[in-house]
Amino acid sequence: MSVKRVGILTAGGLAPCLSSAIGALIQTYTETSPEVEIICYRSGYKGLLLGDSFVVTPDIRDKAAILHEHGGSPIGNSRVKLTNVDDCVKRGLVEPGQDPLQVAAERLRTDQVDVLHTIGGDDTNTTAADLAAFLAKNDYALTVVGLPKTIDNDVIPIQQSLGAWTAAEMGARFFENIVSEHSANPRMLIVHEVMGRNCGWLTAATAVKYRERLDHTKFLPAVGLTRQSVDVHGVYIPEMRFELESEAQRLRAVMDQHDCVNIFISEGAGVETIVEEMESRGEVVPRDAFGHYKLDAVNPGKWFGKQFAEMLGAEKTLIQKSGYYARAAAANQEDISLIGECARKAVECALAGDGGVIGQDEDQGGELRAIEFDRIKGGKPFDINVPWFGDLLAGIGQPKNAAVQTHHA
């Protein structure tokens, strides 16, 4: 396949890999195929529909390494589902009667793009799959090669999504400061809400990273500086169910002994229960373009805080969310290494005309390859039976029978 021009777009929520992934793709093309022209679409699929793009100049190519030092996406993101015609029309991205998939395809043809690189999570890449299927069905000569971005680490069948390791580290750093608030008031309940709509991997990994940092922290119990007061006392994720009363009894004993309780909660924990309560009061819970409940409106951290506060006899409850702090960070070295490997494979596959989402395929022994679009799905549950999660629960005194796997959509 002769590739003369490639396009890059980032979409969905932020993750600590977008800027670095753009940089890695630019660097790889510059090193291996400098003759290939690169354009970037601004604000994801929105820019693609509106034809808003710019050419990557020689100066940008020379300085692409700078992108590894920054978080966010320098070319901008948006949440656009190309098969949600009504939403695209409502937002002025297409005219009434137009098919967004066709508009996107025609724009790519007009821009003479041979390969489109999409960097995003399951929604971005399922939208890329819709586009790839449309292109193939209608004989457009174009290959779509995606990179998996999500701090939730919940894309099926990808072993490790880009940005998730960094998000866990950043969430741990965030809580290092927040936890000191326990000394601001007696009987303090601190709720750390971590991102993760359907998957508890990030919440669990953040708790592990935080406790690893505690392993290297010095304490002075004689003046009240104890590890116990700043440790994690409970972890609650969508894959778990537990008896609220029995957990409250356990945590009350912690509160009585240490004058504080610190819990980590996934933003997706208990969502169904909370939505049912809200709707029973006649409230309408808003959804995004992909049909997901808007979690800021559901606010699981606040709900859990309210439920536990009275049962623990907390004098003050502090709800803190690390999501925006963590997801907008620059990639750490562990992620930059993985991003580099995926970018090199993405370029290799692009030049060979091999479409799909680049990732370590769990069904193929973890092989790094272009995974077929029709196999890409979101909502991969975190396996709470992995040894490191069991070690986490044992380390914080949380019984394993409080972590029973439940059903998943």
Buried (B, 14 or more C-beta within 10 A) or exposed (E): EEBEBBBBBBBBBBBBBBBBBBBBBBBBBBEEBEEBBBBBBBBBBBBBBBEBBEEBEEEBBEEBEEBBEBBBBBBBBBBBBBBBBEBBBEBEBBEEEBBBBBBBBBBBEEBEBBBBBBBBBBBBBBBBBBBBBBBBEEEBEBBBBBBBBBBBBBBBBBBBBBBBBBBBBBBBBBBBEBBEBBBEBEBBBBBBBBBBBBBBBBBBBBBBBBBEBBEEEEBEEEEEEEEEBBBBBBBBBBBBBBEEEEBBEBBBEBBEEBBBBBBBBBBBBBBEEBBEEBEEEEEEBEEBBBEBBEBEBBBBBBBBBEBBBEBBEBEBBBBBBBBEBBBBBBBBEBBBEBBBBBBBBBBBBBBEBBBBBBBBBBEEEEEBBBBBBEBBBBBBBBEBEEEEBEEBBEEBBBEEEBBEEEEEE
